[in-house]
């Protein structure tokens, strides 16, 4: 939602100034929240991947039970530190005279892009390795329940979103740096779009393929109440339509036997 909202806000700003180009500092401020989200998401996904992998081992459950606060901090803190550091670096390294076509990748050009790209690629590779290891260990347990199939599907979704989204985007930006391409607004827009899709699509795919996740989302996000309201309105409409139908008397058929 943060990513989608930022795209809408950026589009509105471009329409207000009636120009394809806006000052780079303004673009940086517009992209602070999406940059924070895009840098924290890989670490959250890595935490989920490691959590699933270690959940198959005996020592993990007692460890979490005895160190619950440290467990939560270990999941949240690394991504938040990276996101905050990235936003600070973006704000400190701005050229106030430059006008740009604003996208997610526009504020992180130069040395920031090199460090950020290498770090995120390393995290993405770690996510894929954790998910592959988890799948191999899960197969060795020979579990054939519906929940196991749902776990397999979710692992595939996370791995594909990471590979297609982050690694593809960072690979495109690396190629741009190798070829020394300075002004590539459409390439920047496409690269930012890949990250947006990879982050946004996870929720919808999870909701579509997993009954367990769907039940949790329905409860926590209030989607279940919306479904119930829609079903109630459909039922009332159907009842009203039935009530408006004319009453028809039953047709009696009299059969007489001729002797």
C-alpha positions, 0 to 999 in steps of 0.5 A, a space after each residue: 500500500 505504501 508503494 502504490 500510494 507513493 506512485 499515486 502521489 508522485 503522479 499527482 505532483 507531476 500533474 500539478 506542476 504540469 511537467 515530466 521533471 520535478 526537482 530531485 529533492 522533492 522526488 527524494 521526499 516523495 520516495 522516502 516511505 517507498 524506499 524505507 519499505 523496499 529496503 525493509 521488505 527483503 529483511 522481513 522476507 529473510 526473517 520469515 524464510 529463516 523462521 520456516 527453516 529453523 521451525 523444522 529443528 527441535 531447538 527452535 521452539 524452546 528458544 523462541 519461548 524463552 526469548 520471545 522479545 529478542 525474537 521479535 527484535 531480531 526480525 524487525 530491527 535489521 530492516 528498520 536500521 537499513 531503511 532509516 540509514 538509506 533515507 538519511 543518506 538519500 536526504 544528505 546527498 541531493 543535488 538541488 539544481 537537478 530536475 528528474 523524472 521521479 521514480 523509486 530508483 531516482 534518489 539512490 543513484 551513485 555510491 548509494 546505489 552500489 552499496 544498496 544493490 550489493 546488500 539487497 542482492 546478498 539478502 535475496 540470495 539468502 532468502 532463496 537458499 533458505 527457501 530451497 533448504 526448507 523445501 528439501 527438508 520438508 520433503 524428507 519428512 514425507 508430509 502429504 497434507 493440504 497444509 504442506 501443499 499450501 506451504 510449498 506454494 507460499 515458498 514458491 511465491 516468495 522465491 519468485 517475487 524476490 527473484 523477479 522483483 528485486 534481483 531483476 531490478 538491481 540487475 537492470 540498474 547494474 547494467 545501466 552503471 556498466 554501460 555508463 547510461 546517464 539519462 534513462 528515465 524509462 528504464 528507471 521507471 520500469 526498474 522501479 515498477 518491478 520492485 513495486 509489483 514484487 512487493 504488492 503481489 505477495 498479499 494478493 497471491 497469498 490470499 488467492 492460494 492459501 486458505 489459512 492465510 485467507 482466514 487470517 487476513 479476513 479476520 485481521 483486516 476486516 475482509 470477512 465483514 465486507 464479505 458478509 455484508 456483500 453476501 447479506 445484500 445479495 441475499 436481500 436482493 434475491 429475497 426481494 426479487 422472489 417477493 415481487 414474482 406473481 403468485 401462481 395458483 397450481 395447475 391441476 390436471 384431471 385425468 379421466 378414464 374412458 371405459 
